[in-house]
């Protein structure tokens, strides 16, 4: 089991993009060489057998882990901490649990003052590795895996979501004359994405492309801002694009476009990344953040959260998106757990697209399930 060194600091956390230099400043220093006892994992009220699922279970119909509503109960950190979370966008639905956790005071219950910031991912990675920034709400992109290979102390510590089976979040193409959803020649097309071929969507995208004469090595990429991807697809700037919930609804039903495939059902591809501060120096803050996140999922996103009109209206305001469009897409399966082998499959796609460097990173070096298991009282 992991051992941690106690440390008191002001935590700065970051998501799919980053703010600049915020650091970990506190009233003490940590001696990472000091021997410490393993962290104690105790049973958590409201989190029973269903709060943990076997990571090896890859069944599309697998039910995500859940605790009772309002659990796990808050256990505030000894000293209030400031946490800044950077994310590539605030309009995408997968970020909604963080926004709700802030708005409903779930982080505050843990003694955490959390602020969400929209900033680009590439700036975050070196800061995360140095400990100047403590976490990212992002994904194990190719740059992350390359960084781990280079010696960065970064791990994927929690998942975010998997799509509803009826969702059409994924690869969309603008059809040429004579083409249909069943017959599209993807070779030579230009793809618009937020991150490029080093993104986790390379994995499901490669699967879809190969069904239509393409492949990551047969298309070109254009990196675009989150607000520009759909526009570029509609005005002809790109031939295809990866559209998230609820953005794809704006082209669904239009015969000029076709949906070719999306993220595997039941397999989160992103979530929370921790750097050396929260992994080793201040794990109490890391577990507290995960506890608030998990409690938010159990309380507000446990089932079909879009069946509640009032909650959908609240989400639309937080996301600054159209309520009708948000309501028109199925609820996501919010899922804090990480499936076995996901980083292996991602790295295979990165190798196919030519963006990976060095030997593949083993899962034990890239993934740490210990903190979310502690938050729900499950002993690994």
C-alpha positions in Angstrom: 0.0 0.0 0.0 1.1 3.5 -0.7 2.9 5.5 2.0 2.6 9.3 2.3 4.6 12.0 4.0 2.4 14.5 6.0 2.6 18.0 4.6 0.6 21.2 5.1 0.3 23.5 2.1 -2.0 25.7 0.0 -3.0 23.3 -2.8 -3.2 24.4 -6.4 -5.0 21.9 -8.7 -5.3 21.9 -12.4 -7.5 20.4 -15.2 -7.4 20.0 -18.9 -5.6 23.3 -19.3 -3.7 25.4 -16.9 -3.4 28.6 -15.2 0.0 29.9 -14.5 2.3 29.6 -11.7 0.5 28.9 -8.6 2.5 26.9 -6.1 2.3 25.0 -3.0 3.1 27.3 -0.2 2.6 26.4 3.4 3.7 26.5 7.0 5.9 23.4 6.8 8.2 21.3 4.6 8.1 17.7 3.9 10.9 15.2 4.2 10.1 12.7 1.5 12.7 10.3 2.8 11.0 9.9 6.2 9.5 6.6 6.8 5.7 6.7 7.3 3.1 4.1 8.1 0.6 3.1 5.4 -2.6 5.1 5.3 -5.4 3.5 7.2 -8.5 2.7 5.2 -11.7 2.4 7.3 -15.2 1.4 6.3 -17.3 4.4 5.2 -21.0 4.7 6.1 -23.2 4.7 3.0 -20.5 3.1 0.8 -21.1 -0.6 0.8 -20.2 -3.3 -1.7 -21.6 -1.3 -4.6 -19.1 1.5 -4.0 -16.4 -0.5 -5.8 -16.4 -2.5 -9.0 -13.7 -4.9 -10.3 -11.4 -2.8 -12.6 -11.2 -5.8 -14.9 -14.9 -5.7 -15.6 -15.2 -4.1 -19.1 -18.8 -5.0 -19.8 -20.6 -2.2 -21.6 -23.6 -2.7 -19.3 -21.5 -2.6 -16.1 -23.2 -0.5 -13.4 -20.8 2.3 -12.2 -19.9 2.3 -8.5 -22.2 4.2 -6.2 -22.6 5.1 -2.5 -25.8 6.4 -0.9 -26.9 9.9 -1.6 -24.9 12.4 0.5 -22.0 10.0 1.1 -19.2 9.6 1.7 -19.6 12.2 4.5 -17.2 15.1 4.7 -14.1 14.9 6.8 -12.6 18.4 6.6 -8.9 18.9 6.4 -7.1 20.4 9.4 -6.4 23.7 7.7 -8.5 25.3 4.9 -6.8 25.0 1.5 -7.1 26.9 -1.7 -7.5 24.7 -4.8 -7.6 26.0 -8.3 -8.8 23.6 -10.9 -7.9 24.2 -14.5 -10.1 22.7 -17.3 -10.0 23.0 -21.1 -13.7 24.0 -21.1 -16.6 24.7 -18.7 -19.2 24.1 -21.4 -18.7 20.3 -21.7 -21.0 18.2 -19.6 -18.2 16.0 -18.2 -17.0 19.0 -16.1 -20.5 19.5 -14.6 -19.8 17.5 -11.4 -17.0 19.9 -10.5 -19.2 22.9 -11.2 -22.0 21.4 -9.1 -19.6 20.5 -6.3 -18.5 24.2 -6.1 -22.0 25.6 -6.4 -23.5 23.2 -3.8 -20.6 23.7 -1.3 -19.4 20.0 -1.4 -15.8 21.1 -1.6 -16.3 23.7 1.1 -17.5 20.9 3.4 -14.1 19.4 3.2 -12.3 22.7 4.0 -11.4 23.2 0.3 -11.8 26.5 -1.5 -12.0 25.4 -5.1 -11.9 27.7 -8.1 -12.3 26.5 -11.7 -10.2 28.2 -14.4 -10.2 27.6 -18.2 -6.6 27.3 -19.4 -4.7 25.2 -22.0 -3.5 21.7 -21.2 0.1 21.9 -22.5 1.0 24.6 -20.0 -0.1 22.5 -17.0 2.1 19.4 -17.5 5.5 20.8 -16.6 4.0 22.7 -13.7 2.3 19.6 -12.4 5.5 17.6 -12.6 7.5 20.2 -10.7 4.8 20.5 -8.0 4.1 24.1 -8.8 0.6 22.9 -9.8 -0.9 19.9 -8.0 -3.5 18.3 -10.3 -5.2 18.4 -13.7 -8.8 17.6 -14.6 -7.9 16.2 -17.9 -6.9 12.7 -19.2 -3.8 10.5 -19.7 -3.1 12.1 -23.1 0.1 11.2 -25.0 1.9 14.1 -23.5 1.1 12.9 -20.0 2.3 9.4 -20.8 5.5 10.7 -22.5 6.1 12.9 -19.4 5.7 9.9 -17.0 8.2 8.0 -19.2 10.6 11.0 -18.8 10.3 10.7 -15.0 7.4 13.0 -14.1 5.7 12.0 -10.9 2.1 12.1 -12.2 -0.7 9.6 -11.9 -4.3 9.2 -13.1 -6.3 8.9 -9.8 -10.0 9.1 -10.8 -12.2 8.7 -13.8 -14.9 11.1 -15.1 -17.6 9.5 -17.2 -18.6 7.0 -19.9 -21.3 7.8 -22.5 -24.9 6.5 -22.4 -25.3 3.8 -25.1 -27.7 6.1 -27.0 -25.3 9.1 -27.0 -23.7 10.3 -30.3 -20.9 12.1 -28.7 -17.9 11.2 -30.9 -16.7 11.3 -34.5 -18.9 13.3 -36.9 -18.1 13.8 -40.6 -19.5 16.1 -43.2 -20.7 13.9 -46.1 -19.6 14.3 -49.7 -21.8 13.6 -52.6 -22.8 9.9 -52.8 -21.7 9.2 -49.2 -23.8 7.9 -46.4 -23.2 7.0 -42.7 -22.7 3.4 -43.9 -20.2 4.3 -46.6 -17.7 7.1 -45.9 -14.1 7.2 -47.2 -12.2 8.8 -44.3 -8.7 8.5 -45.8 -7.2 12.0 -46.5 -9.8 13.9 -44.4 -9.0 16.7 -42.0 -10.1 16.2 -38.4 -10.8 19.1 -36.0 -10.1 18.4 -32.3 -9.3 20.3 -29.1 -6.1 18.5 -28.5 -5.0 16.7 -31.7 -3.9 13.1 -32.3 -2.3 12.9 -28.9 -5.7 13.1 -27.3 -7.4 10.1 -25.6 -10.0 10.2 -28.3 -7.3 8.8 -30.6 -8.3 5.3 -29.2 -12.0 5.3 -30.1 -11.3 7.5 -33.1 -8.9 5.0 -34.6 -11.5 2.2 -34.2 -14.1 4.3 -36.0 -11.8 5.5 -38.8 -10.6 2.0 -39.6 -14.2 0.9 -40.2 -14.3 3.6 -43.0 -11.0 3.2 -44.8 -9.1 5.5 -42.6 -6.9 5.3 -39.5 -4.9 7.8 -37.5 -2.1 7.6 -40.0 -4.4 8.4 -43.0 -5.9 11.7 -41.8 -4.6 15.1 -40.9 -5.5 17.0 -37.7 -6.3 20.7 -37.0 -6.2 21.7 -33.3 -9.0 24.1 -32.4 -10.5 25.8 -29.4 -13.5 24.1 -27.8 -15.9 26.8 -29.2 -14.4 26.5 -32.7 -14.7 22.7 -33.4 -18.3 22.7 -34.4 -18.0 26.0 -36.4 -15.1 24.6 -38.4 -17.1 21.5 -39.2 -20.1 23.5 -40.3 -18.2 26.1 -42.4 -15.9 23.6 -44.2 -12.7 24.4 -42.3 -12.4 20.7 -41.4 -14.1 17.6 -42.9 -14.7 15.8 -39.5 -14.7 16.6 -35.8 -15.1 15.0 -32.4 -18.2 16.5 -30.9 -19.0 16.3 -27.2 -22.3 16.3 -25.4 -24.4 18.3 -26.0 -22.7 19.9 -29.0 -23.5 17.0 -31.4 -27.2 17.7 -31.1 -26.7 20.7 -33.3 -25.9 18.5 -36.3 -27.9 15.4 -35.4 -30.7 14.9 -37.9 -29.0 17.0 -40.6 -28.4 14.8 -43.6 -25.2 16.7 -44.5 -23.5 15.0 -41.5 -23.0 11.4 -40.2 -22.0 9.9 -36.8 -19.4 7.3 -37.1 -18.7 6.2 -33.6 -17.8 7.3 -30.1 -16.2 6.5 -26.8 -16.5 2.8 -25.6 -19.5 2.4 -23.3 -18.5 1.8 -19.7 -14.9 3.0 -20.0 -13.9 6.4 -18.7 -11.0 7.9 -20.7 -10.2 10.9 -18.5 -10.6 12.5 -15.1 -8.2 13.6 -12.4 -4.4 13.6 -12.6 -2.3 14.3 -9.5 1.3 15.5 -9.3 3.9 14.9 -6.5 2.2 17.3 -3.9 -1.1 15.5 -3.7 0.4 12.1 -4.3 3.1 12.2 -1.7 3.2 15.4 0.3 -0.4 16.3 1.0 -2.6 13.2 0.3 -5.2 14.3 2.9 -6.1 17.2 0.5 -6.2 14.8 -2.4 -8.5 12.3 -0.7 -10.7 15.2 0.5 -11.1 16.5 -3.0 -12.0 13.0 -4.3 -14.4 12.5 -1.4 -16.3 15.7 -2.3 -16.3 14.7 -6.0 -17.6 11.2 -5.3 -20.2 12.6 -2.9 -21.4 15.0 -5.6 -21.7 12.2 -8.1 -23.7 10.1 -5.6 -26.0 13.0 -4.7 -26.7 14.7 -8.0 -25.5 12.4 -10.8 -26.2 8.9 -9.6 -28.9 8.0 -12.1 -30.7 9.7 -14.9 -30.1 13.2 -13.6 -31.7 14.8 -16.7 -35.1 13.5 -15.6 -35.2 16.4 -13.2 -36.2 19.5 -15.1 -35.1 21.8 -12.3 -31.6 20.2 -12.1 -31.3 20.5 -15.9 -32.1 24.2 -15.7 -29.5 24.6 -13.0 -26.9 22.7 -15.1 -27.6 24.8 -18.1 -26.9 28.0 -16.2 -23.6 26.6 -14.7 -22.5 25.4 -18.2 -23.8 28.6 -19.9 -25.5 26.4 -22.5 -28.9 26.1 -24.0 -31.3 24.2 -21.7 -33.2 22.6 -24.5 -30.0 21.3 -26.1 -28.7 20.0 -22.8 -32.0 18.2 -22.2 -32.0 16.6 -25.6 -28.9 14.4 -24.9 -29.0 11.4 -22.6 -27.4 11.6 -19.1 -23.8 10.7 -18.9 -22.7 7.8 -16.7 -20.5 9.7 -14.2 -17.9 7.2 -13.0 -15.0 7.9 -10.7 -13.4 4.5 -11.2 -10.7 3.6 -13.7 -10.9 0.4 -15.8 -8.0 -2.1 -16.1 -5.9 -1.7 -19.3 -7.3 1.7 -20.4 -3.8 3.3 -20.5 -2.5 0.3 -22.4 -5.2 0.7 -25.1 -4.6 4.5 -25.2 -0.8 4.0 -25.7 -1.4 1.6 -28.6 -3.5 4.4 -30.3 -0.7 6.9 -29.6 1.8 4.6 -31.2 -0.4 4.1 -34.2 -0.6 7.9 -34.7 3.1 8.4 -34.2 3.0 10.7 -31.1 4.2 8.3 -28.4 7.9 8.2 -27.3 9.8 5.4 -25.7 8.4 2.1 -24.3 4.8 2.0 -23.1 4.2 3.1 -19.5 3.0 0.2 -17.4 -0.4 0.7 -15.7 1.1 0.5 -12.2 3.2 3.6 -13.0 0.4 5.6 -14.6 -2.7 4.7 -12.5 -3.3 5.0 -8.7 -6.7 3.8 -7.5 -5.7 4.0 -3.8 -7.2 7.5 -3.1 -10.7 6.9 -4.5 -10.7 3.5 -2.8 -9.9 5.2 0.5 -12.6 7.7 0.0 -15.2 5.0 -0.2 -13.6 2.7 2.4 -12.4 -0.1 0.1 -9.1 -1.8 1.0 -7.1 -2.7 -2.1 
